[in-house]
Amino acid sequence: MRDTDVIEHIKELCAERKWSYYRLAKESGLPYSTINNMLHRTNIPTVPTLQKMCDAFEITLSDFFLEGIKEYTLTNSQTELLEIYKNLSKDDRRMLIAYAKGLAKLLDAPKK
């Protein structure tokens, strides 16, 4: 992956999540000026900076650099659920996962 590809991939990840660069700064804990300089002046992020952004995107560094990602065919319901999930904050994502796990456990419980 070339240096410019790293910057473009960060922009793509923000666009997929409908995140502004301000939100990326907020979610990653990085100063907005760092994000802005990196994306507009094409300063290449350091590994620790990239790790913080990956944590915010909830992906690993290896996922960030993977090329040829596997594609899966999703149903409309699955796509809708993923879109909802992507637009939630970290805390709301955790709550959604906890709710889904609780619901699955409840539905799997033996009926009396």
LUMZAGU-574578 format. One record per residue: x, y, z of N, C-alpha, C in turn; residue number from 1; residue in three letters. Coordinates in steps of 0.1 Angstrom, whole numbers, padded with zeros to 4 digits. Each point is the difference from the previous one (the first is absolute). Layout:
LUMZAGU-574578
atom n_x:X&n_y:Y&n_z:Z&ca_x:X&ca_y:Y&ca_z:Z&c_x:X&c_y:Y&c_z:Z&lumfi:NUM&zaro:ALA
...
end
This chain:
LUMZAGU-574578
atom n_x:0009&n_y:-0012&n_z:0000&ca_x:-0009&ca_y:0012&ca_z:0000&c_x:0009&c_y:0012&c_z:0000&lumfi:1&zaro:MET
atom n_x:-0002&n_y:0009&n_z:-0009&ca_x:0008&ca_y:0013&ca_z:-0001&c_x:-0005&c_y:0010&c_z:0010&lumfi:2&zaro:ARG
atom n_x:0008&n_y:0010&n_z:0003&ca_x:-0003&ca_y:0010&ca_z:0010&c_x:-0014&c_y:0007&c_z:-0004&lumfi:3&zaro:ASP
atom n_x:-0002&n_y:0003&n_z:-0012&ca_x:-0013&ca_y:0007&ca_z:-0004&c_x:-0011&c_y:-0010&c_z:0002&lumfi:4&zaro:THR
atom n_x:0002&n_y:-0013&n_z:-0002&ca_x:-0011&ca_y:-0010&ca_z:0003&c_x:-0004&c_y:0000&c_z:0014&lumfi:5&zaro:ASP
atom n_x:0009&n_y:0002&n_z:0009&ca_x:-0003&ca_y:0000&ca_z:0015&c_x:-0010&c_y:0012&c_z:0002&lumfi:6&zaro:VAL
atom n_x:0003&n_y:0012&n_z:-0005&ca_x:-0008&ca_y:0011&ca_z:0002&c_x:-0014&c_y:-0002&c_z:-0006&lumfi:7&zaro:ILE
atom n_x:0000&n_y:-0005&n_z:-0012&ca_x:-0013&ca_y:-0003&ca_z:-0007&c_x:-0008&c_y:-0010&c_z:0007&lumfi:8&zaro:GLU
atom n_x:0006&n_y:-0010&n_z:0006&ca_x:-0007&ca_y:-0011&ca_z:0007&c_x:-0006&c_y:0006&c_z:0013&lumfi:9&zaro:HIS
atom n_x:0007&n_y:0009&n_z:0006&ca_x:-0006&ca_y:0007&ca_z:0012&c_x:-0012&c_y:0008&c_z:-0004&lumfi:10&zaro:ILE
atom n_x:0001&n_y:0007&n_z:-0011&ca_x:-0012&ca_y:0008&ca_z:-0005&c_x:-0011&c_y:-0009&c_z:-0003&lumfi:11&zaro:LYS
atom n_x:0002&n_y:-0012&n_z:-0007&ca_x:-0010&ca_y:-0009&ca_z:-0003&c_x:-0007&c_y:-0006&c_z:0012&lumfi:12&zaro:GLU
atom n_x:0008&n_y:-0003&n_z:0011&ca_x:-0006&ca_y:-0005&ca_z:0012&c_x:-0009&c_y:0010&c_z:0007&lumfi:13&zaro:LEU
atom n_x:0004&n_y:0012&n_z:-0001&ca_x:-0009&ca_y:0011&ca_z:0005&c_x:-0012&c_y:0001&c_z:-0008&lumfi:14&zaro:CYS
atom n_x:0001&n_y:0000&n_z:-0013&ca_x:-0012&ca_y:0001&ca_z:-0009&c_x:-0009&c_y:-0011&c_z:0002&lumfi:15&zaro:ALA
atom n_x:0005&n_y:-0013&n_z:0002&ca_x:-0009&ca_y:-0011&ca_z:0002&c_x:-0008&c_y:0001&c_z:0013&lumfi:16&zaro:GLU
atom n_x:0006&n_y:0006&n_z:0010&ca_x:-0007&ca_y:0002&ca_z:0012&c_x:-0008&c_y:0013&c_z:0001&lumfi:17&zaro:ARG
atom n_x:0001&n_y:0008&n_z:-0010&ca_x:-0006&ca_y:0013&ca_z:-0001&c_x:0006&c_y:0009&c_z:0012&lumfi:18&zaro:LYS
atom n_x:0013&n_y:-0002&n_z:0002&ca_x:0006&ca_y:0008&ca_z:0011&c_x:0007&c_y:0012&c_z:-0006&lumfi:19&zaro:TRP
atom n_x:-0001&n_y:0011&n_z:0007&ca_x:0009&ca_y:0012&ca_z:-0003&c_x:0014&c_y:-0003&c_z:0005&lumfi:20&zaro:SER
atom n_x:0009&n_y:0008&n_z:-0004&ca_x:0014&ca_y:-0001&ca_z:0005&c_x:0000&c_y:0004&c_z:0015&lumfi:21&zaro:TYR
atom n_x:-0009&n_y:0009&n_z:0004&ca_x:-0001&ca_y:0004&ca_z:0014&c_x:-0005&c_y:-0012&c_z:0008&lumfi:22&zaro:TYR
atom n_x:-0009&n_y:-0008&n_z:-0005&ca_x:-0005&ca_y:-0012&ca_z:0007&c_x:0011&c_y:-0010&c_z:0001&lumfi:23&zaro:ARG
atom n_x:0008&n_y:-0002&n_z:-0010&ca_x:0012&ca_y:-0009&ca_z:0000&c_x:0009&c_y:0005&c_z:0011&lumfi:24&zaro:LEU
atom n_x:0003&n_y:0013&n_z:0001&ca_x:0008&ca_y:0005&ca_z:0011&c_x:-0006&c_y:-0003&c_z:0014&lumfi:25&zaro:ALA
atom n_x:-0012&n_y:0002&n_z:0001&ca_x:-0007&ca_y:-0002&ca_z:0013&c_x:0000&c_y:-0015&c_z:0004&lumfi:26&zaro:LYS
atom n_x:-0003&n_y:-0009&n_z:-0010&ca_x:-0001&ca_y:-0014&ca_z:0003&c_x:0014&c_y:-0006&c_z:0003&lumfi:27&zaro:GLU
atom n_x:0011&n_y:0005&n_z:-0007&ca_x:0013&ca_y:-0005&ca_z:0001&c_x:0008&c_y:0006&c_z:0012&lumfi:28&zaro:SER
atom n_x:-0005&n_y:0012&n_z:0005&ca_x:0007&ca_y:0007&ca_z:0010&c_x:0012&c_y:0008&c_z:-0005&lumfi:29&zaro:GLY
atom n_x:0001&n_y:0001&n_z:-0013&ca_x:0011&ca_y:0008&ca_z:-0007&c_x:-0005&c_y:0015&c_z:-0001&lumfi:30&zaro:LEU
atom n_x:0010&n_y:0009&n_z:0000&ca_x:-0004&ca_y:0014&ca_z:-0002&c_x:-0005&c_y:0001&c_z:-0015&lumfi:31&zaro:PRO
atom n_x:-0010&n_y:0009&n_z:-0001&ca_x:-0006&ca_y:0002&ca_z:-0014&c_x:0011&c_y:0005&c_z:-0009&lumfi:32&zaro:TYR
atom n_x:0009&n_y:0009&n_z:0005&ca_x:0011&ca_y:0005&ca_z:-0008&c_x:0009&c_y:-0011&c_z:-0006&lumfi:33&zaro:SER
atom n_x:0002&n_y:-0011&n_z:0007&ca_x:0008&ca_y:-0011&ca_z:-0005&c_x:-0008&c_y:-0007&c_z:-0011&lumfi:34&zaro:THR
atom n_x:-0013&n_y:-0002&n_z:0001&ca_x:-0008&ca_y:-0006&ca_z:-0010&c_x:0000&c_y:0009&c_z:-0012&lumfi:35&zaro:ILE
atom n_x:-0002&n_y:0013&n_z:0002&ca_x:-0001&ca_y:0009&ca_z:-0011&c_x:0013&c_y:0001&c_z:-0008&lumfi:36&zaro:ASN
atom n_x:0011&n_y:0001&n_z:0007&ca_x:0013&ca_y:0001&ca_z:-0007&c_x:0003&c_y:-0013&c_z:-0007&lumfi:37&zaro:ASN
atom n_x:-0004&n_y:-0011&n_z:0005&ca_x:0003&ca_y:-0012&ca_z:-0006&c_x:-0008&c_y:-0002&c_z:-0013&lumfi:38&zaro:MET
atom n_x:-0013&n_y:0004&n_z:0000&ca_x:-0009&ca_y:-0003&ca_z:-0011&c_x:0001&c_y:0011&c_z:-0011&lumfi:39&zaro:LEU
atom n_x:0004&n_y:0012&n_z:0004&ca_x:0000&ca_y:0011&ca_z:-0010&c_x:0014&c_y:0004&c_z:-0004&lumfi:40&zaro:HIS
atom n_x:0010&n_y:-0003&n_z:0008&ca_x:0014&ca_y:0002&ca_z:-0004&c_x:0007&c_y:-0013&c_z:-0003&lumfi:41&zaro:ARG
atom n_x:-0008&n_y:-0010&n_z:0000&ca_x:0005&ca_y:-0014&ca_z:-0002&c_x:0012&c_y:-0004&c_z:0008&lumfi:42&zaro:THR
atom n_x:0000&n_y:0004&n_z:0013&ca_x:0010&ca_y:-0005&ca_z:0009&c_x:-0003&c_y:-0014&c_z:0003&lumfi:43&zaro:ASN
atom n_x:0009&n_y:-0009&n_z:0000&ca_x:-0002&ca_y:-0014&ca_z:0002&c_x:-0001&c_y:-0002&c_z:0015&lumfi:44&zaro:ILE
atom n_x:-0010&n_y:-0007&n_z:0005&ca_x:-0001&ca_y:-0002&ca_z:0015&c_x:0011&c_y:-0010&c_z:0005&lumfi:45&zaro:PRO
atom n_x:0003&n_y:0002&n_z:0012&ca_x:0009&ca_y:-0009&ca_z:0007&c_x:-0008&c_y:-0013&c_z:0003&lumfi:46&zaro:THR
atom n_x:0007&n_y:-0011&n_z:0004&ca_x:-0007&ca_y:-0012&ca_z:0004&c_x:-0009&c_y:0002&c_z:0012&lumfi:47&zaro:VAL
atom n_x:0005&n_y:0007&n_z:0010&ca_x:-0009&ca_y:0002&ca_z:0012&c_x:-0013&c_y:0009&c_z:-0004&lumfi:48&zaro:PRO
atom n_x:0002&n_y:0009&n_z:-0009&ca_x:-0011&ca_y:0008&ca_z:-0005&c_x:-0010&c_y:-0008&c_z:-0008&lumfi:49&zaro:THR
atom n_x:0006&n_y:-0008&n_z:-0008&ca_x:-0009&ca_y:-0009&ca_z:-0009&c_x:-0007&c_y:-0010&c_z:0009&lumfi:50&zaro:LEU
atom n_x:0007&n_y:-0005&n_z:0011&ca_x:-0006&ca_y:-0010&ca_z:0009&c_x:-0012&c_y:0007&c_z:0007&lumfi:51&zaro:GLN
atom n_x:0001&n_y:0012&n_z:0004&ca_x:-0011&ca_y:0007&ca_z:0007&c_x:-0012&c_y:0002&c_z:-0010&lumfi:52&zaro:LYS
atom n_x:0003&n_y:0003&n_z:-0013&ca_x:-0011&ca_y:0001&ca_z:-0009&c_x:-0006&c_y:-0014&c_z:-0003&lumfi:53&zaro:MET
atom n_x:0008&n_y:-0010&n_z:-0001&ca_x:-0006&ca_y:-0014&ca_z:-0002&c_x:-0009&c_y:-0004&c_z:0012&lumfi:54&zaro:CYS
atom n_x:0005&n_y:0004&n_z:0012&ca_x:-0008&ca_y:-0003&ca_z:0012&c_x:-0014&c_y:0007&c_z:-0001&lumfi:55&zaro:ASP
atom n_x:0000&n_y:0012&n_z:-0005&ca_x:-0012&ca_y:0008&ca_z:-0001&c_x:-0009&c_y:-0007&c_z:-0011&lumfi:56&zaro:ALA
atom n_x:0006&n_y:-0004&n_z:-0011&ca_x:-0008&ca_y:-0007&ca_z:-0010&c_x:-0003&c_y:-0014&c_z:0004&lumfi:57&zaro:PHE
atom n_x:0005&n_y:-0005&n_z:0011&ca_x:-0002&ca_y:-0014&ca_z:0005&c_x:0005&c_y:-0010&c_z:-0010&lumfi:58&zaro:GLU
atom n_x:0012&n_y:0002&n_z:-0005&ca_x:0006&ca_y:-0009&ca_z:-0009&c_x:0015&c_y:-0002&c_z:0005&lumfi:59&zaro:ILE
atom n_x:0006&n_y:-0010&n_z:-0004&ca_x:0014&ca_y:-0002&ca_z:0003&c_x:0009&c_y:0006&c_z:-0010&lumfi:60&zaro:THR
atom n_x:0013&n_y:0002&n_z:0004&ca_x:0009&ca_y:0006&ca_z:-0010&c_x:0002&c_y:-0009&c_z:-0012&lumfi:61&zaro:LEU
atom n_x:0000&n_y:-0013&n_z:0003&ca_x:0001&ca_y:-0010&ca_z:-0012&c_x:-0013&c_y:0001&c_z:-0009&lumfi:62&zaro:SER
atom n_x:-0011&n_y:0002&n_z:0006&ca_x:-0012&ca_y:0002&ca_z:-0008&c_x:0001&c_y:0013&c_z:-0009&lumfi:63&zaro:ASP
atom n_x:0006&n_y:0010&n_z:0006&ca_x:0002&ca_y:0013&ca_z:-0007&c_x:0008&c_y:-0002&c_z:-0013&lumfi:64&zaro:PHE
atom n_x:0010&n_y:-0009&n_z:0001&ca_x:0009&ca_y:-0002&ca_z:-0011&c_x:-0003&c_y:-0011&c_z:-0009&lumfi:65&zaro:PHE
atom n_x:-0011&n_y:-0008&n_z:0004&ca_x:-0004&ca_y:-0011&ca_z:-0009&c_x:-0004&c_y:0005&c_z:-0013&lumfi:66&zaro:LEU
atom n_x:0004&n_y:-0007&n_z:-0010&ca_x:-0005&ca_y:0003&ca_z:-0014&c_x:-0008&c_y:-0013&c_z:-0004&lumfi:67&zaro:GLU
atom n_x:-0010&n_y:0002&n_z:-0009&ca_x:-0007&ca_y:-0011&ca_z:-0005&c_x:-0009&c_y:-0006&c_z:0011&lumfi:68&zaro:GLY
atom n_x:-0007&n_y:0009&n_z:0007&ca_x:-0009&ca_y:-0004&ca_z:0011&c_x:-0011&c_y:-0010&c_z:-0005&lumfi:69&zaro:ILE
atom n_x:-0003&n_y:-0010&n_z:0007&ca_x:-0010&ca_y:-0010&ca_z:-0004&c_x:-0014&c_y:0008&c_z:0000&lumfi:70&zaro:LYS
atom n_x:-0007&n_y:-0004&n_z:-0010&ca_x:-0014&ca_y:0006&ca_z:-0002&c_x:-0010&c_y:-0011&c_z:0004&lumfi:71&zaro:GLU
atom n_x:-0010&n_y:0005&n_z:0006&ca_x:-0012&ca_y:-0009&ca_z:0004&c_x:-0012&c_y:0007&c_z:-0005&lumfi:72&zaro:TYR
atom n_x:-0010&n_y:-0009&n_z:-0004&ca_x:-0013&ca_y:0006&ca_z:-0004&c_x:-0009&c_y:0001&c_z:0012&lumfi:73&zaro:THR
atom n_x:-0004&n_y:0012&n_z:0003&ca_x:-0009&ca_y:0002&ca_z:0012&c_x:-0014&c_y:0002&c_z:-0004&lumfi:74&zaro:LEU
atom n_x:-0009&n_y:-0004&n_z:0008&ca_x:-0014&ca_y:0002&ca_z:-0002&c_x:-0003&c_y:0015&c_z:0002&lumfi:75&zaro:THR
atom n_x:-0012&n_y:0005&n_z:-0004&ca_x:-0003&ca_y:0014&ca_z:0003&c_x:0000&c_y:0003&c_z:0015&lumfi:76&zaro:ASN
atom n_x:-0006&n_y:-0010&n_z:0007&ca_x:0000&ca_y:0002&ca_z:0015&c_x:0014&c_y:0001&c_z:0006&lumfi:77&zaro:SER
atom n_x:0009&n_y:-0008&n_z:-0004&ca_x:0013&ca_y:0000&ca_z:0005&c_x:0007&c_y:0013&c_z:-0004&lumfi:78&zaro:GLN
atom n_x:-0002&n_y:0005&n_z:-0012&ca_x:0006&ca_y:0012&ca_z:-0005&c_x:-0005&c_y:0012&c_z:0009&lumfi:79&zaro:THR
atom n_x:-0013&n_y:0000&n_z:0002&ca_x:-0007&ca_y:0010&ca_z:0008&c_x:0006&c_y:0000&c_z:0014&lumfi:80&zaro:GLU
atom n_x:0001&n_y:-0011&n_z:0006&ca_x:0006&ca_y:-0001&ca_z:0014&c_x:0014&c_y:0005&c_z:0000&lumfi:81&zaro:LEU
atom n_x:0008&n_y:-0004&n_z:-0010&ca_x:0014&ca_y:0005&ca_z:0000&c_x:0001&c_y:0015&c_z:-0002&lumfi:82&zaro:LEU
atom n_x:-0009&n_y:0006&n_z:-0008&ca_x:0000&ca_y:0014&ca_z:-0002&c_x:-0004&c_y:0008&c_z:0013&lumfi:83&zaro:GLU
atom n_x:-0010&n_y:-0006&n_z:0007&ca_x:-0003&ca_y:0006&ca_z:0013&c_x:0011&c_y:-0001&c_z:0010&lumfi:84&zaro:ILE
atom n_x:0007&n_y:-0011&n_z:0000&ca_x:0011&ca_y:-0002&ca_z:0009&c_x:0012&c_y:0010&c_z:-0003&lumfi:85&zaro:TYR
atom n_x:0003&n_y:0001&n_z:-0013&ca_x:0011&ca_y:0009&ca_z:-0004&c_x:-0002&c_y:0014&c_z:0004&lumfi:86&zaro:LYS
atom n_x:-0013&n_y:0005&n_z:0001&ca_x:-0002&ca_y:0014&ca_z:0003&c_x:-0002&c_y:0002&c_z:0015&lumfi:87&zaro:ASN
atom n_x:0002&n_y:-0010&n_z:0009&ca_x:-0001&ca_y:0002&ca_z:0014&c_x:0013&c_y:0004&c_z:0006&lumfi:88&zaro:LEU
atom n_x:0000&n_y:0006&n_z:0012&ca_x:0012&ca_y:0003&ca_z:0007&c_x:0005&c_y:-0013&c_z:0006&lumfi:89&zaro:SER
atom n_x:0012&n_y:0000&n_z:0005&ca_x:0006&ca_y:-0012&ca_z:0007&c_x:-0009&c_y:-0005&c_z:0011&lumfi:90&zaro:LYS
atom n_x:-0004&n_y:0009&n_z:0009&ca_x:-0009&ca_y:-0004&ca_z:0011&c_x:-0013&c_y:-0006&c_z:-0005&lumfi:91&zaro:ASP
atom n_x:-0006&n_y:0006&n_z:-0010&ca_x:-0013&ca_y:-0005&ca_z:-0005&c_x:0003&c_y:-0013&c_z:-0007&lumfi:92&zaro:ASP
atom n_x:0011&n_y:-0002&n_z:-0006&ca_x:0003&ca_y:-0013&ca_z:-0006&c_x:0001&c_y:-0011&c_z:0011&lumfi:93&zaro:ARG
atom n_x:0007&n_y:0003&n_z:0010&ca_x:0001&ca_y:-0009&ca_z:0012&c_x:-0014&c_y:-0004&c_z:0005&lumfi:94&zaro:ARG
atom n_x:-0009&n_y:0010&n_z:0001&ca_x:-0013&ca_y:-0002&ca_z:0005&c_x:-0008&c_y:-0009&c_z:-0009&lumfi:95&zaro:MET
atom n_x:0001&n_y:0002&n_z:-0013&ca_x:-0007&ca_y:-0008&ca_z:-0010&c_x:0005&c_y:-0014&c_z:0000&lumfi:96&zaro:LEU
atom n_x:0013&n_y:-0002&n_z:0001&ca_x:0005&ca_y:-0014&ca_z:0001&c_x:-0005&c_y:-0007&c_z:0013&lumfi:97&zaro:ILE
atom n_x:0001&n_y:0007&n_z:0011&ca_x:-0005&ca_y:-0006&ca_z:0012&c_x:-0015&c_y:-0003&c_z:-0001&lumfi:98&zaro:ALA
atom n_x:-0008&n_y:0009&n_z:-0006&ca_x:-0014&ca_y:-0003&ca_z:-0002&c_x:-0002&c_y:-0012&c_z:-0009&lumfi:99&zaro:TYR
atom n_x:0007&n_y:-0001&n_z:-0011&ca_x:-0001&ca_y:-0011&ca_z:-0009&c_x:0004&c_y:-0013&c_z:0007&lumfi:100&zaro:ALA
atom n_x:0010&n_y:0000&n_z:0008&ca_x:0004&ca_y:-0012&ca_z:0007&c_x:-0010&c_y:-0004&c_z:0010&lumfi:101&zaro:LYS
atom n_x:-0006&n_y:0009&n_z:0007&ca_x:-0010&ca_y:-0002&ca_z:0010&c_x:-0013&c_y:-0006&c_z:-0007&lumfi:102&zaro:GLY
atom n_x:-0003&n_y:0006&n_z:-0011&ca_x:-0012&ca_y:-0005&ca_z:-0008&c_x:0002&c_y:-0014&c_z:-0005&lumfi:103&zaro:LEU
atom n_x:0012&n_y:-0003&n_z:-0005&ca_x:0003&ca_y:-0013&ca_z:-0005&c_x:0000&c_y:-0010&c_z:0011&lumfi:104&zaro:ALA
atom n_x:0005&n_y:0003&n_z:0012&ca_x:0000&ca_y:-0008&ca_z:0011&c_x:-0015&c_y:-0003&c_z:0005&lumfi:105&zaro:LYS
atom n_x:-0008&n_y:0010&n_z:0000&ca_x:-0014&ca_y:-0001&ca_z:0004&c_x:-0007&c_y:-0009&c_z:-0010&lumfi:106&zaro:LEU
atom n_x:0002&n_y:0002&n_z:-0013&ca_x:-0007&ca_y:-0008&ca_z:-0010&c_x:0005&c_y:-0015&c_z:0000&lumfi:107&zaro:LEU
atom n_x:0012&n_y:-0002&n_z:0004&ca_x:0006&ca_y:-0014&ca_z:0001&c_x:-0004&c_y:-0007&c_z:0013&lumfi:108&zaro:ASP
atom n_x:-0005&n_y:0007&n_z:0010&ca_x:-0004&ca_y:-0006&ca_z:0012&c_x:-0011&c_y:-0010&c_z:-0001&lumfi:109&zaro:ALA
atom n_x:0001&n_y:-0011&n_z:0007&ca_x:-0011&ca_y:-0010&ca_z:-0001&c_x:-0014&c_y:0006&c_z:0005&lumfi:110&zaro:PRO
atom n_x:-0010&n_y:-0003&n_z:-0007&ca_x:-0014&ca_y:0004&ca_z:0003&c_x:-0005&c_y:-0008&c_z:0011&lumfi:111&zaro:LYS
atom n_x:-0007&n_y:0007&n_z:0010&ca_x:-0006&ca_y:-0008&ca_z:0011&c_x:-0014&c_y:-0001&c_z:-0002&lumfi:112&zaro:LYS
end
